[in-house]
């Protein structure tokens, strides 16, 4: 009976990991299908944008930041009375989110706004490349750079969790921790990482749209404001219970127009080891595709009549 329970538990963990991988691969498949309709110029621009982003110092800085922070969190005690693993997962997910957002917004600003201000975009669009292909290629190139940055940092983060479980157990006097427990704790973090990728994808689309009209500094400040308000949307909507019409109107307007980023925030559930329903990941993926698509369509409209001369 114990063997059957362990087998079922292992199958559940495997299916969760498979779903997490599917949620990452599915957007790539959709992108490849869209590329068949947008043409090869989008692929060329995406490749050039990714190469440009990888060569930036901020790319290496974000990788080093993620590795160093997770290494310190893995071995520096939090004095949480046996809850250091939860703190490691919470801090690690926050580090992944912040580093991904910084790289995405920075690259969007330098790759789009600076090229428009420097007249580089006008030279590029003088070739057989339309403006929609330019914007879509930039968006895909930025996402590719973020995923390349996440590749080493996510693997290192998961490794730190795997090592931290027995390390924290020995500190608490537990010596019978198995590799299965370490593996299950590590796999339970994957849905949180997937949702962080979704959130960065949404904010990247928003940053691309803003970059078509506003310079770097304004873009970064605007994205910061949208990020904060997007996470405060549920609290803003609840504040309408004060029966103030202006507060309720503004709260519902923000909740309707701005992205509901709080739906991607499940760090508390991940830190406590709670199981994330698969339907929640799929619905979050659908929301990401819909909102990012609308933001890119808005970028098409805003960039279509932009004077590049």
MARKOL-355551 format. One record per residue (C-alpha): x, y, z. Coordinates in pm, 1 decimal. Layout:
<recs>
+----------+----------+----------+
!       px !       py !       pz !
+----------+----------+----------+
!        X !        Y !        Z !
...
+----------+----------+----------+
</recs>
This chain:
<recs>
+----------+----------+----------+
!       px !       py !       pz !
+----------+----------+----------+
!      0.0 !      0.0 !      0.0 !
!    286.1 !    234.7 !     78.5 !
!    438.2 !    160.0 !   -259.5 !
!    111.7 !    245.3 !   -436.3 !
!     83.3 !    576.8 !   -250.2 !
!    439.9 !    668.9 !   -336.0 !
!    381.0 !    577.4 !   -700.8 !
!     66.7 !    791.7 !   -720.1 !
!    244.5 !   1083.3 !   -555.6 !
!    532.0 !   1054.5 !   -797.2 !
!    290.1 !   1049.8 !  -1090.7 !
!    123.5 !   1367.3 !   -963.3 !
!    458.1 !   1543.8 !   -938.3 !
!    554.0 !   1427.7 !  -1285.6 !
!    225.4 !   1552.4 !  -1434.5 !
!    269.5 !   1889.8 !  -1263.6 !
!    619.3 !   1925.2 !  -1405.9 !
!    493.4 !   1820.9 !  -1749.7 !
!    217.2 !   2081.4 !  -1735.2 !
!    467.2 !   2348.2 !  -1636.0 !
!    687.0 !   2258.4 !  -1930.7 !
!    380.6 !   2257.3 !  -2158.2 !
!    281.7 !   2605.7 !  -2046.0 !
!    628.7 !   2727.1 !  -2145.6 !
!    644.2 !   2539.8 !  -2476.6 !
!    289.4 !   2622.9 !  -2590.0 !
!    357.2 !   2998.9 !  -2631.8 !
!    663.2 !   2912.5 !  -2841.5 !
!    447.9 !   2693.0 !  -3068.0 !
!    193.2 !   2974.5 !  -3103.0 !
!    472.3 !   3217.9 !  -3187.1 !
!    603.9 !   2985.5 !  -3456.0 !
!    257.1 !   2960.4 !  -3609.7 !
!    219.1 !   3338.8 !  -3607.9 !
!    559.2 !   3375.0 !  -3771.0 !
!    430.9 !   3176.6 !  -4067.6 !
!    186.1 !   3459.8 !  -4130.0 !
!    408.1 !   3755.1 !  -4043.6 !
!    698.0 !   3649.4 !  -4264.2 !
!   1072.8 !   3616.8 !  -4222.7 !
!   1146.2 !   3985.2 !  -4141.0 !
!    998.1 !   3934.1 !  -3793.4 !
!   1234.8 !   3644.0 !  -3735.4 !
!   1533.5 !   3850.8 !  -3846.1 !
!   1436.5 !   4140.2 !  -3617.3 !
!   1371.0 !   3901.3 !  -3327.6 !
!   1711.7 !   3738.7 !  -3370.3 !
!   1886.2 !   4076.0 !  -3387.3 !
!   1697.3 !   4202.7 !  -3080.7 !
!   1788.4 !   3893.1 !  -2880.4 !
!   2153.4 !   3924.4 !  -2979.5 !
!   2154.1 !   4291.3 !  -2884.0 !
!   1991.7 !   4217.7 !  -2546.9 !
!   2235.5 !   3936.3 !  -2463.7 !
!   2530.1 !   4166.6 !  -2531.7 !
!   2404.8 !   4427.9 !  -2286.5 !
!   2575.6 !   4443.1 !  -1945.2 !
!   2235.4 !   4428.4 !  -1774.5 !
!   2186.4 !   4074.7 !  -1912.7 !
!   2497.0 !   3941.3 !  -1738.0 !
!   2418.4 !   4151.0 !  -1431.7 !
!   2073.5 !   3992.1 !  -1391.4 !
!   2219.0 !   3640.8 !  -1422.0 !
!   2487.4 !   3714.9 !  -1164.3 !
!   2229.1 !   3877.7 !   -937.0 !
!   2001.4 !   3574.2 !   -951.3 !
!   2283.2 !   3327.9 !   -884.1 !
!   2438.7 !   3526.5 !   -598.9 !
!   2107.2 !   3602.8 !   -425.4 !
!   1991.5 !   3240.0 !   -437.6 !
!   2331.4 !   3118.0 !   -317.2 !
!   2320.3 !   3352.4 !    -19.9 !
!   1960.1 !   3259.7 !     57.9 !
!   2048.3 !   2890.7 !     48.8 !
!   2318.8 !   2911.7 !    317.2 !
!   2240.4 !   3222.3 !    521.0 !
!   1991.4 !   3132.0 !    797.2 !
!   1665.7 !   3326.4 !    813.0 !
!   1603.6 !   3228.6 !   1177.9 !
!   1248.9 !   3118.3 !   1091.4 !
!   1241.6 !   2809.6 !   1315.4 !
!   1257.2 !   2550.0 !   1039.7 !
!   1087.1 !   2753.9 !    765.2 !
!   1401.6 !   2854.8 !    577.6 !
!   1298.3 !   2656.2 !    267.8 !
!    978.7 !   2860.6 !    241.5 !
!   1178.1 !   3182.1 !    265.5 !
!   1419.8 !   3056.6 !     -0.9 !
!   1135.6 !   2984.9 !   -242.4 !
!    968.7 !   3318.6 !   -170.2 !
!   1287.9 !   3521.3 !   -212.9 !
!   1395.7 !   3320.7 !   -518.1 !
!   1067.5 !   3374.6 !   -701.2 !
!   1077.3 !   3745.7 !   -621.0 !
!   1433.2 !   3764.7 !   -756.5 !
!   1330.6 !   3593.2 !  -1080.8 !
!   1038.4 !   3831.5 !  -1124.2 !
!   1238.3 !   4148.6 !  -1061.3 !
!   1533.8 !   4045.0 !  -1278.7 !
!   1304.4 !   3946.1 !  -1566.4 !
!   1109.4 !   4271.6 !  -1550.3 !
!   1425.0 !   4484.2 !  -1539.3 !
!   1572.7 !   4309.0 !  -1842.3 !
!   1246.0 !   4322.0 !  -2039.5 !
!   1168.3 !   4689.3 !  -1975.0 !
!   1529.7 !   4796.3 !  -2023.4 !
!   1559.9 !   4608.3 !  -2352.9 !
!   1226.7 !   4740.7 !  -2480.6 !
!   1336.0 !   5094.5 !  -2404.5 !
!   1679.2 !   5065.8 !  -2564.2 !
!   1565.0 !   4854.1 !  -2857.2 !
!   1254.2 !   5050.2 !  -2959.4 !
!   1247.8 !   5398.3 !  -2804.8 !
!   1618.1 !   5464.6 !  -2860.3 !
!   1603.9 !   5336.1 !  -3218.3 !
!   1311.4 !   5566.9 !  -3292.3 !
!   1485.5 !   5866.7 !  -3136.1 !
!   1813.8 !   5781.0 !  -3310.0 !
!   1645.9 !   5741.5 !  -3651.6 !
!   1767.1 !   5381.1 !  -3672.9 !
!   1409.7 !   5255.0 !  -3702.7 !
!   1349.1 !   5479.7 !  -4004.7 !
!   1650.2 !   5328.3 !  -4181.8 !
!   1534.0 !   4976.9 !  -4099.2 !
!   1177.3 !   5039.5 !  -4214.7 !
!   1301.3 !   5176.1 !  -4546.0 !
!   1370.7 !   4813.1 !  -4634.1 !
!   1089.3 !   4565.1 !  -4719.3 !
!    978.1 !   4549.4 !  -4353.9 !
!    644.3 !   4684.8 !  -4237.0 !
!    581.7 !   4836.3 !  -3896.5 !
!    382.8 !   4540.9 !  -3762.6 !
!    668.2 !   4304.7 !  -3837.7 !
!    905.7 !   4545.8 !  -3666.4 !
!    700.0 !   4558.5 !  -3342.6 !
!    623.9 !   4186.5 !  -3332.9 !
!    986.2 !   4095.5 !  -3398.5 !
!   1099.9 !   4326.2 !  -3118.0 !
!    852.7 !   4168.8 !  -2874.4 !
!    957.4 !   3812.3 !  -2956.5 !
!   1325.7 !   3904.3 !  -2942.9 !
!   1286.0 !   4055.6 !  -2595.3 !
!   1101.1 !   3746.7 !  -2470.0 !
!   1373.8 !   3522.8 !  -2610.5 !
!   1638.3 !   3723.7 !  -2424.6 !
!   1442.1 !   3696.5 !  -2098.5 !
!   1405.1 !   3319.3 !  -2140.4 !
!   1778.1 !   3287.2 !  -2209.3 !
!   1846.0 !   3481.1 !  -1890.6 !
!   1604.9 !   3258.8 !  -1698.9 !
!   1766.4 !   2936.0 !  -1820.2 !
!   2072.3 !   2939.7 !  -1589.1 !
!   1904.5 !   3129.6 !  -1304.9 !
!   1602.0 !   2896.6 !  -1284.9 !
!   1818.0 !   2585.1 !  -1294.6 !
!   2037.7 !   2727.9 !  -1020.1 !
!   1733.9 !   2827.7 !   -814.6 !
!   1589.7 !   2475.3 !   -834.1 !
!   1926.4 !   2327.4 !   -743.0 !
!   1946.0 !   2553.9 !   -437.5 !
!   1602.7 !   2433.8 !   -325.8 !
!   1708.5 !   2071.2 !   -371.4 !
!   2017.8 !   2127.8 !   -158.6 !
!   1844.1 !   2346.9 !     97.4 !
!   1588.0 !   2083.0 !    202.1 !
!   1837.2 !   1837.5 !    359.7 !
!   2056.3 !   2124.0 !    479.6 !
!   1764.3 !   2282.5 !    662.4 !
!   1656.6 !   1940.6 !    789.5 !
!   1992.7 !   1875.5 !    949.6 !
!   1975.2 !   2213.3 !   1118.1 !
!   1640.0 !   2104.0 !   1265.8 !
!   1767.4 !   1762.6 !   1374.5 !
!   1612.3 !   1561.7 !   1087.0 !
!   1842.9 !   1304.1 !    931.6 !
!   1592.6 !   1086.5 !    742.8 !
!   1516.0 !   1323.3 !    455.9 !
!   1499.8 !   1132.7 !    127.5 !
!   1578.5 !   1240.2 !   -224.5 !
!   1206.3 !   1210.1 !   -302.7 !
!   1124.9 !   1484.4 !    -51.9 !
!   1390.8 !   1710.4 !   -202.7 !
!   1260.2 !   1641.8 !   -552.9 !
!    895.8 !   1705.5 !   -458.2 !
!    982.3 !   2035.7 !   -289.3 !
!   1171.9 !   2144.2 !   -599.1 !
!    894.7 !   2041.7 !   -841.0 !
!    629.7 !   2225.8 !   -637.4 !
!    807.1 !   2551.5 !   -725.8 !
!    767.4 !   2506.8 !  -1102.5 !
!    411.7 !   2651.3 !  -1127.3 !
!    533.3 !   2969.8 !   -958.9 !
!    816.7 !   3000.8 !  -1211.1 !
!    573.2 !   2945.6 !  -1499.3 !
!    341.4 !   3220.6 !  -1371.1 !
!    637.7 !   3457.0 !  -1337.9 !
!    716.8 !   3397.1 !  -1706.9 !
!    354.0 !   3476.4 !  -1788.6 !
!    366.7 !   3800.0 !  -1589.0 !
!    691.1 !   3909.1 !  -1754.0 !
!    535.8 !   3834.5 !  -2095.0 !
!    242.3 !   4063.9 !  -2018.2 !
!    463.1 !   4345.0 !  -1886.8 !
!    693.8 !   4310.8 !  -2187.2 !
!    401.3 !   4366.3 !  -2422.6 !
!    294.8 !   4671.6 !  -2220.3 !
!    650.3 !   4808.4 !  -2226.1 !
!    674.5 !   4757.0 !  -2603.3 !
!    351.4 !   4951.1 !  -2653.1 !
!    471.1 !   5238.0 !  -2433.8 !
!    811.2 !   5245.1 !  -2606.6 !
!    649.6 !   5326.5 !  -2939.6 !
!    557.7 !   5673.4 !  -2807.9 !
!    759.1 !   5752.1 !  -2494.7 !
!   1134.3 !   5758.3 !  -2415.7 !
!   1321.4 !   5524.9 !  -2181.6 !
!   1280.8 !   5708.3 !  -1850.0 !
!    906.9 !   5760.8 !  -1894.7 !
!    865.7 !   5400.7 !  -2006.8 !
!   1039.0 !   5261.4 !  -1698.4 !
!    842.6 !   5486.4 !  -1462.1 !
!    515.0 !   5398.4 !  -1635.1 !
!    588.0 !   5025.2 !  -1618.9 !
!    672.7 !   5056.5 !  -1249.7 !
!    341.9 !   5234.1 !  -1184.1 !
!    146.8 !   4973.9 !  -1385.6 !
!    326.8 !   4692.7 !  -1200.8 !
!    237.2 !   4834.8 !   -858.8 !
!   -122.9 !   4919.0 !   -947.2 !
!   -167.8 !   4586.0 !  -1125.6 !
!    -79.7 !   4401.7 !   -806.2 !
!   -304.0 !   4629.3 !   -599.4 !
!   -608.7 !   4579.0 !   -824.2 !
!   -795.1 !   4341.4 !   -586.3 !
!   -742.3 !   4579.4 !   -294.3 !
!   -854.1 !   4874.5 !   -506.1 !
!  -1172.5 !   4694.8 !   -607.1 !
!  -1243.0 !   4597.3 !   -246.2 !
!  -1201.8 !   4960.0 !   -144.6 !
!  -1524.2 !   5026.6 !   -330.2 !
!  -1701.3 !   4880.4 !    -28.3 !
!  -1649.7 !   5219.0 !    137.2 !
!  -1942.9 !   5335.8 !    -79.4 !
!  -1744.8 !   5622.1 !   -230.3 !
!  -1851.8 !   5648.6 !   -592.1 !
!  -1528.2 !   5808.1 !   -710.8 !
!  -1313.7 !   5542.3 !   -540.2 !
!  -1527.9 !   5262.5 !   -678.2 !
!  -1522.7 !   5408.7 !  -1030.4 !
!  -1143.8 !   5457.0 !  -1034.1 !
!  -1085.8 !   5112.1 !   -885.3 !
!  -1299.8 !   4936.9 !  -1144.8 !
!  -1144.5 !   5142.5 !  -1426.2 !
!   -793.7 !   5037.8 !  -1319.9 !
!   -908.5 !   4677.2 !  -1281.9 !
!  -1053.4 !   4681.3 !  -1633.4 !
!   -780.9 !   4864.0 !  -1824.3 !
!   -460.2 !   4763.3 !  -1645.7 !
!   -334.5 !   4404.2 !  -1627.6 !
!   -447.8 !   4205.5 !  -1324.2 !
!    -96.9 !   4103.4 !  -1225.0 !
!   -207.4 !   3973.0 !   -887.5 !
!   -345.3 !   3660.4 !  -1058.5 !
!     16.6 !   3558.3 !  -1122.3 !
!    116.2 !   3606.0 !   -759.6 !
!     97.9 !   3266.2 !   -589.4 !
!    425.4 !   3292.3 !   -400.9 !
!    253.8 !   3234.7 !    -67.7 !
!     99.6 !   2909.8 !   -192.6 !
!    428.3 !   2795.4 !   -344.8 !
!    621.8 !   2877.2 !    -28.2 !
!    383.9 !   2669.9 !    185.9 !
!    393.6 !   2375.6 !    -56.7 !
!     27.6 !   2401.6 !   -162.0 !
!    -69.1 !   2233.0 !   -487.9 !
!   -157.9 !   2472.1 !   -770.7 !
!   -457.5 !   2350.3 !   -976.8 !
!   -374.0 !   2279.7 !  -1337.9 !
!   -680.3 !   2469.4 !  -1455.1 !
!   -538.8 !   2778.0 !  -1283.8 !
!   -221.1 !   2755.3 !  -1491.8 !
!   -419.5 !   2707.8 !  -1812.1 !
!   -651.4 !   3001.3 !  -1736.1 !
!   -348.5 !   3217.6 !  -1655.5 !
!   -194.1 !   3117.8 !  -1986.7 !
!   -513.8 !   3217.1 !  -2168.2 !
!   -519.8 !   3552.2 !  -1988.2 !
!   -152.8 !   3610.8 !  -2075.7 !
!   -208.0 !   3539.5 !  -2445.7 !
!   -519.3 !   3761.3 !  -2459.0 !
!   -378.6 !   4060.8 !  -2271.3 !
!    -34.8 !   4046.5 !  -2436.6 !
!   -208.6 !   4019.9 !  -2773.1 !
!   -419.1 !   4327.5 !  -2700.7 !
!   -110.4 !   4520.2 !  -2587.1 !
!     73.9 !   4429.4 !  -2908.2 !
!   -229.0 !   4532.8 !  -3115.0 !
!   -225.2 !   4865.3 !  -2930.4 !
!    144.8 !   4894.2 !  -3012.9 !
!     60.1 !   4837.1 !  -3382.0 !
!   -193.7 !   5120.5 !  -3371.3 !
!     33.2 !   5360.6 !  -3182.2 !
!    333.0 !   5292.8 !  -3405.8 !
!    143.7 !   5296.1 !  -3737.0 !
!    121.8 !   5674.9 !  -3758.9 !
!    437.1 !   5755.2 !  -3560.9 !
!    650.7 !   6009.9 !  -3740.3 !
!   1000.9 !   5865.1 !  -3765.5 !
!   1156.1 !   6149.2 !  -3963.0 !
+----------+----------+----------+
</recs>
